[in-house]
Amino acid sequence: MTTALAADPLASARTTAERVSRATERTSLTGTSGRYANGALAAAIPEQPAVIMPLAQGTYRETSQYGNRRDPITGGPSFHTGVDLAAPAGTPIMAVADGVVDYVGPGKDGRSSMLIVLRHEIDGQTIYTWYNHMYTSGLNVSEGQRVQAGDTIAGVGSNGNSTGPHLHFEVHLDNRLTTTEPLSWLLQQDAVDISELP
């Protein structure tokens, strides 16, 4: 221990506080979350959940599950590659995890317009989340943009093949359209509601 620190018992605490303050300032400038911090910075920044729900609790209800179903538009059998969450038009849709906007535009691969695709790195795996049926006027992101979990990326709409305002939400395990049941995936990731973020 240096002489200055021995003479002033609070000097060590002030030094740590100054280090945390500088690290926090660097973090706010670079956009790095506490998730990647270590040492004094990690102790000062609360851990943010890696995954959240795409709509806030109490704003939606599940209207169509993942898997085989009768198509509500054609009446024929179909495989539903996502989950439909009915909500009032304009309800904020949130990025479920930190990532990059991979695509914004007309529906693709059989999906209706409009479509946002986000690319995430979660536990060393690249995951794509698809958000569908928004109105063009309700989009808040553009391709290449970085987003954080909880950022509002769009508002719920009823664009394309839709029977009413809802979010059609998909989770892809790769870029070759391999989907998985979205609500189970969110549960496995310990997804939380936006209200639980620090």
C-alpha positions, -999 to 999 in steps of 0.1 A, spaced: 0 0 0 14 34 -9 20 61 18 -8 83 4 -33 54 6 -22 45 41 -26 81 53 -61 83 37 -83 52 42 -109 65 17 -83 70 -10 -87 34 -22 -125 38 -24 -121 71 -43 -96 55 -67 -120 26 -74 -149 51 -79 -129 72 -103 -120 40 -123 -156 30 -124 -167 65 -135 -141 65 -163 -151 30 -174 -188 39 -173 -181 70 -194 -162 48 -219 -190 24 -219 -216 50 -227 -195 64 -255 -189 30 -271 -223 15 -264 -209 -15 -247 -232 -31 -221 -222 -43 -187 -224 -78 -201 -189 -75 -215 -174 -56 -185 -150 -70 -160 -134 -58 -127 -147 -26 -112 -169 -19 -141 -187 -53 -139 -194 -46 -102 -209 -12 -110 -231 -21 -139 -261 -43 -133 -263 -74 -157 -289 -69 -183 -308 -100 -195 -296 -112 -228 -332 -119 -242 -365 -102 -237 -400 -108 -250 -409 -90 -283 -441 -74 -269 -447 -61 -234 -466 -82 -209 -504 -75 -210 -503 -60 -245 -509 -91 -265 -526 -125 -267 -514 -156 -286 -537 -163 -315 -519 -189 -336 -492 -213 -325 -462 -226 -343 -467 -258 -363 -495 -274 -384 -527 -254 -386 -556 -244 -408 -546 -213 -427 -569 -184 -416 -568 -168 -451 -571 -199 -474 -587 -223 -451 -563 -250 -462 -537 -269 -441 -504 -252 -436 -473 -252 -414 -471 -220 -394 -434 -211 -390 -439 -186 -362 -463 -176 -335 -490 -149 -339 -494 -124 -310 -524 -102 -315 -520 -66 -302 -535 -32 -309 -520 -15 -340 -489 5 -331 -480 -16 -300 -442 -14 -297 -423 -44 -310 -390 -48 -294 -357 -64 -304 -355 -96 -283 -317 -94 -280 -287 -73 -290 -279 -76 -327 -278 -61 -362 -307 -54 -385 -301 -79 -413 -331 -71 -435 -360 -47 -437 -385 -49 -466 -412 -68 -483 -419 -103 -470 -397 -130 -484 -398 -168 -485 -436 -168 -484 -439 -142 -456 -462 -112 -460 -450 -76 -460 -434 -59 -440 -405 -79 -426 -377 -71 -402 -349 -97 -397 -324 -93 -368 -292 -112 -365 -280 -121 -330 -250 -138 -315 -263 -157 -284 -241 -181 -265 -218 -184 -295 -246 -192 -320 -260 -170 -347 -298 -167 -344 -322 -148 -366 -355 -133 -354 -382 -124 -379 -409 -98 -372 -438 -95 -397 -469 -76 -407 -459 -41 -397 -468 -10 -418 -440 8 -435 -448 39 -415 -443 19 -383 -407 8 -390 -380 23 -367 -349 6 -380 -329 2 -412 -305 -25 -425 -271 -25 -409 -283 -8 -377 -272 -21 -344 -300 -27 -318 -301 -37 -282 -325 -59 -264 -356 -38 -257 -351 -13 -285 -384 -5 -303 -379 -17 -338 -415 -12 -351 -452 -10 -342 -477 -39 -346 -496 -38 -379 -519 -58 -401 -500 -56 -434 -502 -84 -460 -520 -117 -454 -535 -108 -420 -568 -110 -403 -561 -82 -378 -532 -64 -361 -506 -88 -348 -469 -97 -346 -459 -128 -365 -427 -137 -347 -402 -164 -359 -369 -177 -346 -344 -191 -371 -315 -212 -360 -295 -204 -392 -298 -184 -424 -314 -214 -443 -349 -209 -428 -346 -236 -401 -372 -224 -376 -380 -234 -341 -410 -229 -318 -405 -193 -308 -421 -192 -273 -402 -224 -262 -370 -208 -275 -377 -176 -255 -384 -197 -224 -351 -216 -229 -333 -183 -231 -349 -171 -198 -365 -142 -217 -379 -114 -195 -405 -87 -199 -393 -52 -209 -405 -40 -174 -378 -62 -158 -349 -44 -176 -327 -22 -153 
